[in-house]
Amino acid sequence: MTQKTVQTCFNCERTDDEIPIVMWSFQQRPLTVCSACMPLLIHKWEQVVTTLNQMPTGETNE
Ligand SMILES: [Zn+2]
């Protein structure tokens, strides 16, 4: 059980090594947001939803 999930902000992709990160839940999926991007959830929520809908299920396969 050494699997480690690095939490990165969905928006700026910083990790909790750099900035405090909060785990939210949206549509039964985790939504990870750093403290700097939290205002987006409040003031730019429609933009955030659009971004989330363009994302796959949280994994990036490039
Ligand atoms: Zn962020």
N, CA, C, O and the ligand as a Tripos MOL2 file, in Angstrom:
@<TRIPOS>MOLECULE
protein
  249   247    63     0     0
PROTEIN
NO_CHARGES

@<TRIPOS>ATOM
      1 N           0.8350   -1.2050    0.0000 N.3       1 MET1
      2 CA          0.0000    0.0000    0.0000 C.3       1 MET1
      3 C           0.8710    1.2580    0.0000 C.2       1 MET1
      4 O           0.7460    2.1250    0.8650 O.2       1 MET1
      5 N           1.7430    1.3290   -0.9800 N.am      2 THR2
      6 CA          2.5790    2.5140   -1.0580 C.3       2 THR2
      7 C           2.1170    3.4470   -2.1660 C.2       2 THR2
      8 O           2.8060    4.3970   -2.5380 O.2       2 THR2
      9 N           0.9420    3.1510   -2.6770 N.am      3 GLN3
     10 CA          0.4520    3.9980   -3.7560 C.3       3 GLN3
     11 C           0.1320    5.3870   -3.2200 C.2       3 GLN3
     12 O          -0.6260    5.5540   -2.2650 O.2       3 GLN3
     13 N           0.7190    6.3450   -3.8510 N.am      4 LYS4
     14 CA          0.5810    7.7090   -3.3560 C.3       4 LYS4
     15 C          -0.0530    8.5610   -4.4470 C.2       4 LYS4
     16 O           0.4380    8.6330   -5.5730 O.2       4 LYS4
     17 N          -1.1150    9.1800   -4.0960 N.am      5 THR5
     18 CA         -1.7820   10.0510   -5.0480 C.3       5 THR5
     19 C          -1.3820   11.4890   -4.7450 C.2       5 THR5
     20 O          -1.6590   12.0140   -3.6660 O.2       5 THR5
     21 N          -0.7360   12.1010   -5.7000 N.am      6 VAL6
     22 CA         -0.3840   13.5010   -5.5200 C.3       6 VAL6
     23 C          -1.5840   14.3500   -5.8970 C.2       6 VAL6
     24 O          -2.1090   14.2650   -7.0060 O.2       6 VAL6
     25 N          -1.9900   15.1480   -4.9720 N.am      7 GLN7
     26 CA         -3.1280   16.0120   -5.2330 C.3       7 GLN7
     27 C          -2.6470   17.2790   -5.9410 C.2       7 GLN7
     28 O          -1.7980   18.0130   -5.4350 O.2       7 GLN7
     29 N          -3.2000   17.5060   -7.0960 N.am      8 THR8
     30 CA         -2.8520   18.7230   -7.8090 C.3       8 THR8
     31 C          -4.1160   19.5220   -8.0860 C.2       8 THR8
     32 O          -5.1870   18.9720   -8.3430 O.2       8 THR8
     33 N          -3.9580   20.8040   -8.0270 N.am      9 CYS9
     34 CA         -5.0780   21.6990   -8.3040 C.3       9 CYS9
     35 C          -5.5520   21.4950   -9.7400 C.2       9 CYS9
     36 O          -4.7440   21.4430  -10.6680 O.2       9 CYS9
     37 N          -6.8550   21.3800   -9.9140 N.am     10 PHE10
     38 CA         -7.3870   21.1340  -11.2590 C.3      10 PHE10
     39 C          -7.0880   22.3060  -12.1850 C.2      10 PHE10
     40 O          -7.0660   22.1420  -13.4050 O.2      10 PHE10
     41 N          -6.8630   23.4610  -11.6280 N.am     11 ASN11
     42 CA         -6.7350   24.6630  -12.4400 C.3      11 ASN11
     43 C          -5.2800   25.0170  -12.7270 C.2      11 ASN11
     44 O          -4.9040   25.2000  -13.8850 O.2      11 ASN11
     45 N          -4.4740   25.1120  -11.6990 N.am     12 CYS12
     46 CA         -3.0910   25.5530  -11.8950 C.3      12 CYS12
     47 C          -2.0980   24.4120  -11.7450 C.2      12 CYS12
     48 O          -0.9070   24.5790  -12.0060 O.2      12 CYS12
     49 N          -2.5920   23.2460  -11.3230 N.am     13 GLU13
     50 CA         -1.7930   22.0320  -11.2320 C.3      13 GLU13
     51 C          -0.6420   22.1340  -10.2470 C.2      13 GLU13
     52 O           0.3340   21.3900  -10.3470 O.2      13 GLU13
     53 N          -0.7500   23.0350   -9.3130 N.am     14 ARG14
     54 CA          0.2150   23.0310   -8.2320 C.3      14 ARG14
     55 C          -0.1480   21.9210   -7.2510 C.2      14 ARG14
     56 O          -1.3020   21.5040   -7.1580 O.2      14 ARG14
     57 N           0.8480   21.4600   -6.5340 N.am     15 THR15
     58 CA          0.6170   20.3940   -5.5690 C.3      15 THR15
     59 C           0.6290   20.9610   -4.1540 C.2      15 THR15
     60 O           0.9310   22.1320   -3.9240 O.2      15 THR15
     61 N           0.2900   20.0870   -3.2260 N.am     16 ASP16
     62 CA          0.2910   20.5610   -1.8390 C.3      16 ASP16
     63 C           1.7040   20.6970   -1.2730 C.2      16 ASP16
     64 O           1.8740   21.0220   -0.0980 O.2      16 ASP16
     65 N           2.7050   20.4520   -2.0940 N.am     17 ASP17
     66 CA          4.0590   20.8370   -1.7020 C.3      17 ASP17
     67 C           4.2360   22.3460   -1.7790 C.2      17 ASP17
     68 O           5.0620   22.9350   -1.0820 O.2      17 ASP17
     69 N           3.4320   22.9530   -2.6520 N.am     18 GLU18
     70 CA          3.6330   24.3710   -2.9310 C.3      18 GLU18
     71 C           2.5900   25.2630   -2.2900 C.2      18 GLU18
     72 O           2.8530   26.4160   -1.9500 O.2      18 GLU18
     73 N           1.4070   24.7050   -2.1320 N.am     19 ILE19
     74 CA          0.2920   25.5570   -1.7190 C.3      19 ILE19
     75 C          -0.7540   24.6790   -1.0360 C.2      19 ILE19
     76 O          -0.8940   23.5080   -1.3910 O.2      19 ILE19
     77 N          -1.4790   25.2090   -0.0830 N.am     20 PRO20
     78 CA         -2.5340   24.4060    0.5320 C.3      20 PRO20
     79 C          -3.5890   23.9970   -0.4810 C.2      20 PRO20
     80 O          -4.0040   24.7780   -1.3370 O.2      20 PRO20
     81 N          -4.0030   22.7560   -0.3560 N.am     21 ILE21
     82 CA         -4.9640   22.2130   -1.3090 C.3      21 ILE21
     83 C          -6.1630   21.6600   -0.5580 C.2      21 ILE21
     84 O          -6.0210   21.0480    0.5010 O.2      21 ILE21
     85 N          -7.3190   21.8770   -1.1060 N.am     22 VAL22
     86 CA         -8.5550   21.4010   -0.5090 C.3      22 VAL22
     87 C          -9.2350   20.4440   -1.4720 C.2      22 VAL22
     88 O          -9.2970   20.6880   -2.6780 O.2      22 VAL22
     89 N          -9.7400   19.3620   -0.9250 N.am     23 MET23
     90 CA        -10.5090   18.4100   -1.7160 C.3      23 MET23
     91 C         -11.9910   18.7440   -1.6080 C.2      23 MET23
     92 O         -12.5530   18.7580   -0.5130 O.2      23 MET23
     93 N         -12.6050   19.0060   -2.7210 N.am     24 TRP24
     94 CA        -14.0410   19.2090   -2.7820 C.3      24 TRP24
     95 C         -14.6580   17.9920   -3.4520 C.2      24 TRP24
     96 O         -13.9590   17.0950   -3.9220 O.2      24 TRP24
     97 N         -15.9240   17.9840   -3.4820 N.am     25 SER25
     98 CA        -16.6160   16.9300   -4.1960 C.3      25 SER25
     99 C         -17.6380   17.5780   -5.1060 C.2      25 SER25
    100 O         -18.3970   18.4500   -4.6840 O.2      25 SER25
    101 N         -17.6540   17.1460   -6.3580 N.am     26 PHE26
    102 CA        -18.6060   17.6890   -7.3200 C.3      26 PHE26
    103 C         -19.1070   16.5550   -8.1960 C.2      26 PHE26
    104 O         -18.3170   15.8480   -8.8210 O.2      26 PHE26
    105 N         -20.3870   16.3880   -8.2390 N.am     27 GLN27
    106 CA        -21.0030   15.3030   -9.0040 C.3      27 GLN27
    107 C         -20.3520   13.9670   -8.6540 C.2      27 GLN27
    108 O         -20.0420   13.1540   -9.5250 O.2      27 GLN27
    109 N         -20.1610   13.7720   -7.3760 N.am     28 GLN28
    110 CA        -19.6090   12.5360   -6.8230 C.3      28 GLN28
    111 C         -18.1920   12.2490   -7.2880 C.2      28 GLN28
    112 O         -17.7090   11.1220   -7.1780 O.2      28 GLN28
    113 N         -17.5390   13.2590   -7.7990 N.am     29 ARG29
    114 CA        -16.1290   13.1080   -8.1450 C.3      29 ARG29
    115 C         -15.3220   14.0900   -7.3130 C.2      29 ARG29
    116 O         -15.8020   15.1780   -6.9940 O.2      29 ARG29
    117 N         -14.1070   13.7170   -6.9610 N.am     30 PRO30
    118 CA        -13.2740   14.6510   -6.2160 C.3      30 PRO30
    119 C         -12.8360   15.8130   -7.0890 C.2      30 PRO30
    120 O         -12.5310   15.6550   -8.2710 O.2      30 PRO30
    121 N         -12.8160   16.9570   -6.4830 N.am     31 LEU31
    122 CA        -12.3660   18.1530   -7.1770 C.3      31 LEU31
    123 C         -11.3280   18.8140   -6.2820 C.2      31 LEU31
    124 O         -11.6370   19.2600   -5.1770 O.2      31 LEU31
    125 N         -10.1030   18.8700   -6.7670 N.am     32 THR32
    126 CA         -8.9980   19.3500   -5.9550 C.3      32 THR32
    127 C          -8.6590   20.7720   -6.3600 C.2      32 THR32
    128 O          -8.3800   21.0550   -7.5250 O.2      32 THR32
    129 N          -8.6890   21.6480   -5.3900 N.am     33 VAL33
    130 CA         -8.4980   23.0620   -5.6840 C.3      33 VAL33
    131 C          -7.5350   23.6550   -4.6530 C.2      33 VAL33
    132 O          -7.6790   23.4250   -3.4530 O.2      33 VAL33
    133 N          -6.5710   24.4050   -5.1280 N.am     34 CYS34
    134 CA         -5.6570   25.0540   -4.1960 C.3      34 CYS34
    135 C          -6.2780   26.3440   -3.6660 C.2      34 CYS34
    136 O          -7.2890   26.8340   -4.1700 O.2      34 CYS34
    137 N          -5.6390   26.8630   -2.6410 N.am     35 SER35
    138 CA         -6.2160   28.0370   -1.9890 C.3      35 SER35
    139 C          -6.2580   29.2370   -2.9310 C.2      35 SER35
    140 O          -7.1490   30.0800   -2.8240 O.2      35 SER35
    141 N          -5.3130   29.3180   -3.8420 N.am     36 ALA36
    142 CA         -5.2760   30.4500   -4.7590 C.3      36 ALA36
    143 C          -6.4010   30.3940   -5.7850 C.2      36 ALA36
    144 O          -6.8300   31.4280   -6.2960 O.2      36 ALA36
    145 N          -6.8750   29.2000   -6.0850 N.am     37 CYS37
    146 CA         -7.8980   29.0470   -7.1110 C.3      37 CYS37
    147 C          -9.2950   28.9080   -6.5160 C.2      37 CYS37
    148 O         -10.2780   28.8260   -7.2520 O.2      37 CYS37
    149 N          -9.3830   28.8840   -5.2210 N.am     38 MET38
    150 CA        -10.7050   28.7610   -4.6080 C.3      38 MET38
    151 C         -11.6750   29.8670   -5.0050 C.2      38 MET38
    152 O         -12.8650   29.5950   -5.1680 O.2      38 MET38
    153 N         -11.2090   31.1060   -5.1660 N.am     39 PRO39
    154 CA        -12.1430   32.1510   -5.6160 C.3      39 PRO39
    155 C         -12.8150   31.8300   -6.9450 C.2      39 PRO39
    156 O         -13.9190   32.3010   -7.2180 O.2      39 PRO39
    157 N         -12.1500   31.0310   -7.7650 N.am     40 LEU40
    158 CA        -12.7700   30.6250   -9.0220 C.3      40 LEU40
    159 C         -14.0770   29.8880   -8.7740 C.2      40 LEU40
    160 O         -15.0630   30.0790   -9.4860 O.2      40 LEU40
    161 N         -14.0640   29.0480   -7.7560 N.am     41 LEU41
    162 CA        -15.2690   28.2760   -7.4660 C.3      41 LEU41
    163 C         -16.4260   29.1780   -7.0750 C.2      41 LEU41
    164 O         -17.5960   28.8560   -7.2830 O.2      41 LEU41
    165 N         -16.0670   30.3040   -6.5110 N.am     42 ILE42
    166 CA        -17.0930   31.2050   -6.0030 C.3      42 ILE42
    167 C         -17.5310   32.1920   -7.0930 C.2      42 ILE42
    168 O         -18.7210   32.4180   -7.3110 O.2      42 ILE42
    169 N         -16.5580   32.7550   -7.7510 N.am     43 HIS43
    170 CA        -16.8710   33.8560   -8.6650 C.3      43 HIS43
    171 C         -16.9530   33.4360  -10.1260 C.2      43 HIS43
    172 O         -17.5900   34.1050  -10.9400 O.2      43 HIS43
    173 N         -16.3090   32.3290  -10.4490 N.am     44 LYS44
    174 CA        -16.2450   31.9170  -11.8580 C.3      44 LYS44
    175 C         -16.7480   30.4940  -12.0190 C.2      44 LYS44
    176 O         -16.2040   29.7170  -12.8050 O.2      44 LYS44
    177 N         -17.7730   30.1630  -11.2820 N.am     45 TRP45
    178 CA        -18.1860   28.7680  -11.2580 C.3      45 TRP45
    179 C         -18.5780   28.2500  -12.6340 C.2      45 TRP45
    180 O         -18.2610   27.1110  -12.9770 O.2      45 TRP45
    181 N         -19.2540   29.0600  -13.4180 N.am     46 GLU46
    182 CA        -19.6720   28.6050  -14.7460 C.3      46 GLU46
    183 C         -18.4690   28.2590  -15.6110 C.2      46 GLU46
    184 O         -18.4960   27.3080  -16.3920 O.2      46 GLU46
    185 N         -17.4220   29.0460  -15.4560 N.am     47 GLN47
    186 CA        -16.1930   28.7710  -16.1970 C.3      47 GLN47
    187 C         -15.5590   27.4690  -15.7190 C.2      47 GLN47
    188 O         -15.0390   26.6870  -16.5140 O.2      47 GLN47
    189 N         -15.6110   27.2540  -14.4240 N.am     48 VAL48
    190 CA        -15.0380   26.0330  -13.8530 C.3      48 VAL48
    191 C         -15.7900   24.8070  -14.3630 C.2      48 VAL48
    192 O         -15.1720   23.8060  -14.7250 O.2      48 VAL48
    193 N         -17.0950   24.8790  -14.3910 N.am     49 VAL49
    194 CA        -17.8930   23.7540  -14.8720 C.3      49 VAL49
    195 C         -17.5370   23.4360  -16.3130 C.2      49 VAL49
    196 O         -17.4160   22.2690  -16.6860 O.2      49 VAL49
    197 N         -17.3700   24.4630  -17.1150 N.am     50 THR50
    198 CA        -16.9850   24.2480  -18.5060 C.3      50 THR50
    199 C         -15.6490   23.5350  -18.5910 C.2      50 THR50
    200 O         -15.4780   22.6040  -19.3790 O.2      50 THR50
    201 N         -14.7080   23.9750  -17.7780 N.am     51 THR51
    202 CA        -13.3960   23.3330  -17.7540 C.3      51 THR51
    203 C         -13.5100   21.8810  -17.3390 C.2      51 THR51
    204 O         -12.8940   21.0040  -17.9450 O.2      51 THR51
    205 N         -14.2930   21.6290  -16.3160 N.am     52 LEU52
    206 CA        -14.4270   20.2680  -15.8060 C.3      52 LEU52
    207 C         -15.0730   19.3570  -16.8420 C.2      52 LEU52
    208 O         -14.7000   18.1910  -16.9720 O.2      52 LEU52
    209 N         -16.0230   19.8810  -17.5630 N.am     53 ASN53
    210 CA        -16.7020   19.0640  -18.5480 C.3      53 ASN53
    211 C         -15.8020   18.7110  -19.7270 C.2      53 ASN53
    212 O         -16.0570   17.7480  -20.4500 O.2      53 ASN53
    213 N         -14.7600   19.4930  -19.9070 N.am     54 GLN54
    214 CA        -13.8220   19.1900  -20.9840 C.3      54 GLN54
    215 C         -12.7700   18.1930  -20.5490 C.2      54 GLN54
    216 O         -12.0490   17.6330  -21.3750 O.2      54 GLN54
    217 N         -12.6860   17.9760  -19.2580 N.am     55 MET55
    218 CA        -11.6580   17.0820  -18.7500 C.3      55 MET55
    219 C         -12.1640   15.6470  -18.7620 C.2      55 MET55
    220 O         -13.3500   15.4030  -18.5360 O.2      55 MET55
    221 N         -11.2700   14.6950  -19.0260 N.am     56 PRO56
    222 CA        -11.6290   13.2980  -18.8010 C.3      56 PRO56
    223 C         -11.7330   13.0290  -17.3050 C.2      56 PRO56
    224 O         -11.7310   13.9720  -16.5130 O.2      56 PRO56
    225 N         -11.8190   11.8180  -16.9170 N.am     57 THR57
    226 CA        -12.1230   11.4930  -15.5230 C.3      57 THR57
    227 C         -10.9330   11.6950  -14.5800 C.2      57 THR57
    228 O         -10.6730   10.8630  -13.7110 O.2      57 THR57
    229 N         -10.2400   12.7700  -14.7540 N.am     58 GLY58
    230 CA         -9.2090   13.1120  -13.7950 C.3      58 GLY58
    231 C          -7.8290   12.6120  -14.1620 C.2      58 GLY58
    232 O          -6.8430   13.0370  -13.5600 O.2      58 GLY58
    233 N          -7.7340   11.7290  -15.1260 N.am     59 GLU59
    234 CA         -6.4270   11.2290  -15.5090 C.3      59 GLU59
    235 C          -5.9860   11.8920  -16.8030 C.2      59 GLU59
    236 O          -6.7770   12.0920  -17.7250 O.2      59 GLU59
    237 N          -4.7340   12.2180  -16.8460 N.am     60 THR60
    238 CA         -4.2080   12.8110  -18.0570 C.3      60 THR60
    239 C          -3.3560   11.8000  -18.8010 C.2      60 THR60
    240 O          -2.3240   11.3500  -18.3030 O.2      60 THR60
    241 N          -3.7850   11.4600  -19.9600 N.am     61 ASN61
    242 CA         -2.9960   10.5970  -20.8340 C.3      61 ASN61
    243 C          -2.5730   11.4100  -22.0470 C.2      61 ASN61
    244 O          -3.3880   11.7500  -22.9040 O.2      61 ASN61
    245 N          -1.3240   11.7040  -22.0980 N.am     62 GLU62
    246 CA         -0.8790   12.5290  -23.2100 C.3      62 GLU62
    247 C          -0.2700   11.6880  -24.3080 C.2      62 GLU62
    248 O           0.1610   12.2240  -25.3290 O.2      62 GLU62
    249 ZN         -4.7730   26.3040   -8.1920 Zn       63 ZN63
@<TRIPOS>BOND
     1     1     2 1
     2     2     3 1
     3     3     4 2
     4     3     5 am
     5     5     6 1
     6     6     7 1
     7     7     8 2
     8     7     9 am
     9     9    10 1
    10    10    11 1
    11    11    12 2
    12    11    13 am
    13    13    14 1
    14    14    15 1
    15    15    16 2
    16    15    17 am
    17    17    18 1
    18    18    19 1
    19    19    20 2
    20    19    21 am
    21    21    22 1
    22    22    23 1
    23    23    24 2
    24    23    25 am
    25    25    26 1
    26    26    27 1
    27    27    28 2
    28    27    29 am
    29    29    30 1
    30    30    31 1
    31    31    32 2
    32    31    33 am
    33    33    34 1
    34    34    35 1
    35    35    36 2
    36    35    37 am
    37    37    38 1
    38    38    39 1
    39    39    40 2
    40    39    41 am
    41    41    42 1
    42    42    43 1
    43    43    44 2
    44    43    45 am
    45    45    46 1
    46    46    47 1
    47    47    48 2
    48    47    49 am
    49    49    50 1
    50    50    51 1
    51    51    52 2
    52    51    53 am
    53    53    54 1
    54    54    55 1
    55    55    56 2
    56    55    57 am
    57    57    58 1
    58    58    59 1
    59    59    60 2
    60    59    61 am
    61    61    62 1
    62    62    63 1
    63    63    64 2
    64    63    65 am
    65    65    66 1
    66    66    67 1
    67    67    68 2
    68    67    69 am
    69    69    70 1
    70    70    71 1
    71    71    72 2
    72    71    73 am
    73    73    74 1
    74    74    75 1
    75    75    76 2
    76    75    77 am
    77    77    78 1
    78    78    79 1
    79    79    80 2
    80    79    81 am
    81    81    82 1
    82    82    83 1
    83    83    84 2
    84    83    85 am
    85    85    86 1
    86    86    87 1
    87    87    88 2
    88    87    89 am
    89    89    90 1
    90    90    91 1
    91    91    92 2
    92    91    93 am
    93    93    94 1
    94    94    95 1
    95    95    96 2
    96    95    97 am
    97    97    98 1
    98    98    99 1
    99    99   100 2
   100    99   101 am
   101   101   102 1
   102   102   103 1
   103   103   104 2
   104   103   105 am
   105   105   106 1
   106   106   107 1
   107   107   108 2
   108   107   109 am
   109   109   110 1
   110   110   111 1
   111   111   112 2
   112   111   113 am
   113   113   114 1
   114   114   115 1
   115   115   116 2
   116   115   117 am
   117   117   118 1
   118   118   119 1
   119   119   120 2
   120   119   121 am
   121   121   122 1
   122   122   123 1
   123   123   124 2
   124   123   125 am
   125   125   126 1
   126   126   127 1
   127   127   128 2
   128   127   129 am
   129   129   130 1
   130   130   131 1
   131   131   132 2
   132   131   133 am
   133   133   134 1
   134   134   135 1
   135   135   136 2
   136   135   137 am
   137   137   138 1
   138   138   139 1
   139   139   140 2
   140   139   141 am
   141   141   142 1
   142   142   143 1
   143   143   144 2
   144   143   145 am
   145   145   146 1
   146   146   147 1
   147   147   148 2
   148   147   149 am
   149   149   150 1
   150   150   151 1
   151   151   152 2
   152   151   153 am
   153   153   154 1
   154   154   155 1
   155   155   156 2
   156   155   157 am
   157   157   158 1
   158   158   159 1
   159   159   160 2
   160   159   161 am
   161   161   162 1
   162   162   163 1
   163   163   164 2
   164   163   165 am
   165   165   166 1
   166   166   167 1
   167   167   168 2
   168   167   169 am
   169   169   170 1
   170   170   171 1
   171   171   172 2
   172   171   173 am
   173   173   174 1
   174   174   175 1
   175   175   176 2
   176   175   177 am
   177   177   178 1
   178   178   179 1
   179   179   180 2
   180   179   181 am
   181   181   182 1
   182   182   183 1
   183   183   184 2
   184   183   185 am
   185   185   186 1
   186   186   187 1
   187   187   188 2
   188   187   189 am
   189   189   190 1
   190   190   191 1
   191   191   192 2
   192   191   193 am
   193   193   194 1
   194   194   195 1
   195   195   196 2
   196   195   197 am
   197   197   198 1
   198   198   199 1
   199   199   200 2
   200   199   201 am
   201   201   202 1
   202   202   203 1
   203   203   204 2
   204   203   205 am
   205   205   206 1
   206   206   207 1
   207   207   208 2
   208   207   209 am
   209   209   210 1
   210   210   211 1
   211   211   212 2
   212   211   213 am
   213   213   214 1
   214   214   215 1
   215   215   216 2
   216   215   217 am
   217   217   218 1
   218   218   219 1
   219   219   220 2
   220   219   221 am
   221   221   222 1
   222   222   223 1
   223   223   224 2
   224   223   225 am
   225   225   226 1
   226   226   227 1
   227   227   228 2
   228   227   229 am
   229   229   230 1
   230   230   231 1
   231   231   232 2
   232   231   233 am
   233   233   234 1
   234   234   235 1
   235   235   236 2
   236   235   237 am
   237   237   238 1
   238   238   239 1
   239   239   240 2
   240   239   241 am
   241   241   242 1
   242   242   243 1
   243   243   244 2
   244   243   245 am
   245   245   246 1
   246   246   247 1
   247   247   248 2
@<TRIPOS>SUBSTRUCTURE
     1 MET1         2 RESIDUE 1 A MET
     2 THR2         6 RESIDUE 1 A THR
     3 GLN3        10 RESIDUE 1 A GLN
     4 LYS4        14 RESIDUE 1 A LYS
     5 THR5        18 RESIDUE 1 A THR
     6 VAL6        22 RESIDUE 1 A VAL
     7 GLN7        26 RESIDUE 1 A GLN
     8 THR8        30 RESIDUE 1 A THR
     9 CYS9        34 RESIDUE 1 A CYS
    10 PHE10       38 RESIDUE 1 A PHE
    11 ASN11       42 RESIDUE 1 A ASN
    12 CYS12       46 RESIDUE 1 A CYS
    13 GLU13       50 RESIDUE 1 A GLU
    14 ARG14       54 RESIDUE 1 A ARG
    15 THR15       58 RESIDUE 1 A THR
    16 ASP16       62 RESIDUE 1 A ASP
    17 ASP17       66 RESIDUE 1 A ASP
    18 GLU18       70 RESIDUE 1 A GLU
    19 ILE19       74 RESIDUE 1 A ILE
    20 PRO20       78 RESIDUE 1 A PRO
    21 ILE21       82 RESIDUE 1 A ILE
    22 VAL22       86 RESIDUE 1 A VAL
    23 MET23       90 RESIDUE 1 A MET
    24 TRP24       94 RESIDUE 1 A TRP
    25 SER25       98 RESIDUE 1 A SER
    26 PHE26      102 RESIDUE 1 A PHE
    27 GLN27      106 RESIDUE 1 A GLN
    28 GLN28      110 RESIDUE 1 A GLN
    29 ARG29      114 RESIDUE 1 A ARG
    30 PRO30      118 RESIDUE 1 A PRO
    31 LEU31      122 RESIDUE 1 A LEU
    32 THR32      126 RESIDUE 1 A THR
    33 VAL33      130 RESIDUE 1 A VAL
    34 CYS34      134 RESIDUE 1 A CYS
    35 SER35      138 RESIDUE 1 A SER
    36 ALA36      142 RESIDUE 1 A ALA
    37 CYS37      146 RESIDUE 1 A CYS
    38 MET38      150 RESIDUE 1 A MET
    39 PRO39      154 RESIDUE 1 A PRO
    40 LEU40      158 RESIDUE 1 A LEU
    41 LEU41      162 RESIDUE 1 A LEU
    42 ILE42      166 RESIDUE 1 A ILE
    43 HIS43      170 RESIDUE 1 A HIS
    44 LYS44      174 RESIDUE 1 A LYS
    45 TRP45      178 RESIDUE 1 A TRP
    46 GLU46      182 RESIDUE 1 A GLU
    47 GLN47      186 RESIDUE 1 A GLN
    48 VAL48      190 RESIDUE 1 A VAL
    49 VAL49      194 RESIDUE 1 A VAL
    50 THR50      198 RESIDUE 1 A THR
    51 THR51      202 RESIDUE 1 A THR
    52 LEU52      206 RESIDUE 1 A LEU
    53 ASN53      210 RESIDUE 1 A ASN
    54 GLN54      214 RESIDUE 1 A GLN
    55 MET55      218 RESIDUE 1 A MET
    56 PRO56      222 RESIDUE 1 A PRO
    57 THR57      226 RESIDUE 1 A THR
    58 GLY58      230 RESIDUE 1 A GLY
    59 GLU59      234 RESIDUE 1 A GLU
    60 THR60      238 RESIDUE 1 A THR
    61 ASN61      242 RESIDUE 1 A ASN
    62 GLU62      246 RESIDUE 1 A GLU
    63 ZN63       249 GROUP 0 **** ****
